[in-house]
Amino acid sequence: MEEKTQIERIIDYVKTFSNVVDDEEELLKYSTQVVINRVLLYLDHEELDKRFEMIVADVVIGVFNKYKNNQDSNDVEQSVSSLSDNGQSISYRNEMKNYLSTASDNELLSGVVNLISRYRRIGVAGSKKFQETDI
């Protein structure tokens, strides 16, 4: 039997602790990948240690539910980005996309920052990493 990938294991944890239905699978995969990427960026790691999988799953549940509520709600979390009177058109901006790109680590990671912050790799000026990326 083939071992599951990390994202599959995290999705299994999410499904265990949340009520995800089959037609939401793509949204779940997307939410999971976004959270994994944000955690990796926060920690400055290349890959996610297995110890973080259940923590990430917990964060995914929060992000996934926020997405789902945004999609299901008639009072959608959108604001008007443009309004035209004579053309009678209203444009909304997508708050979920803005949320993911502008949310602070504490906000997006639902308070687990305190738990994982001690595993964060901090870059040091003069290190090889800084020399490669700052050029």
C-alpha positions in Angstrom: 0.0 0.0 0.0 1.3 3.4 -1.0 1.9 5.9 1.8 -0.3 9.0 1.6 1.2 12.4 0.8 1.4 15.1 3.4 -1.5 17.0 2.0 -3.6 13.9 1.9 -2.9 13.2 5.5 -3.8 16.7 6.5 -7.0 16.6 4.5 -7.8 13.3 6.3 -7.4 15.0 9.6 -9.6 17.9 8.5 -12.3 15.5 7.3 -12.2 13.7 10.6 -12.8 16.8 12.6 -15.0 18.8 10.2 -18.1 18.1 8.1 -16.7 18.3 4.6 -18.8 16.9 1.8 -17.5 15.5 -1.5 -18.4 18.5 -3.7 -16.2 20.7 -1.5 -13.0 18.6 -2.1 -11.4 21.2 -4.4 -12.0 24.0 -1.9 -10.6 21.8 0.8 -7.4 21.1 -1.2 -6.9 24.7 -2.0 -7.4 25.8 1.6 -5.0 23.2 2.8 -2.3 24.2 0.3 -2.7 27.9 1.2 -2.3 27.1 4.9 0.7 24.8 4.3 2.4 27.5 2.2 1.8 30.2 4.8 3.1 28.0 7.6 6.2 27.2 5.5 6.7 30.9 4.8 6.2 31.8 8.5 8.7 29.1 9.7 11.1 29.7 6.8 11.2 26.0 6.1 11.3 24.1 2.8 9.1 21.3 4.0 6.6 20.8 6.7 7.6 18.5 9.6 5.1 15.7 10.3 4.7 17.1 13.8 2.8 20.1 12.4 0.3 18.3 10.4 -2.5 18.2 13.0 -1.9 21.8 13.8 -2.1 22.8 10.2 -5.3 20.7 9.9 -6.8 22.8 12.7 -6.0 26.0 10.9 -7.3 24.6 7.6 -10.7 23.9 9.3 -10.9 27.6 10.2 -9.9 28.9 6.8 -12.1 26.3 5.0 -15.1 27.3 7.1 -14.5 31.0 6.4 -14.4 30.2 2.7 -17.5 28.1 2.9 -19.4 30.8 4.9 -18.3 33.4 2.3 -19.7 31.2 -0.5 -22.9 30.2 1.2 -23.9 33.5 2.7 -26.3 35.8 1.0 -24.7 38.6 3.0 -21.3 37.9 1.3 -18.2 39.4 2.8 -17.6 41.6 -0.2 -17.3 45.3 -0.6 -18.1 47.5 -3.5 -14.9 48.2 -5.5 -16.7 50.3 -8.2 -20.1 51.7 -9.0 -21.4 53.1 -12.2 -24.7 55.1 -12.2 -25.7 55.3 -15.8 -24.4 51.9 -16.7 -26.0 50.5 -13.5 -23.1 48.2 -12.8 -21.7 47.3 -9.4 -18.4 45.5 -9.0 -17.4 43.8 -5.8 -13.9 42.8 -4.8 -13.3 39.3 -3.4 -12.6 39.7 0.3 -11.4 36.1 0.7 -8.5 36.6 -1.8 -7.7 39.8 0.0 -7.9 38.1 3.4 -5.4 35.4 2.4 -2.9 37.9 1.0 -3.2 40.6 3.7 -4.1 38.7 6.9 -1.4 38.7 9.5 0.2 35.4 10.6 -1.7 35.6 13.9 -5.0 36.2 12.2 -4.7 33.6 9.5 -2.9 30.9 11.6 -5.6 31.3 14.3 -3.3 31.7 17.3 -1.1 28.8 16.6 1.7 31.2 15.9 2.6 31.1 19.6 2.8 27.3 19.4 5.0 27.1 16.3 7.1 30.3 16.6 9.9 28.5 18.5 10.5 26.4 15.4 10.9 29.5 13.2 14.2 29.9 11.4 15.4 33.5 11.6 17.7 34.7 8.8 20.9 36.4 10.0 22.5 39.2 8.0 25.7 38.0 6.4 24.4 34.4 6.1 24.5 32.6 2.8 20.7 32.7 2.5 20.7 36.5 2.7 23.5 36.8 0.2 21.6 34.6 -2.3 18.2 36.2 -2.0 19.2 39.9 -1.6 21.1 40.1 -4.9 
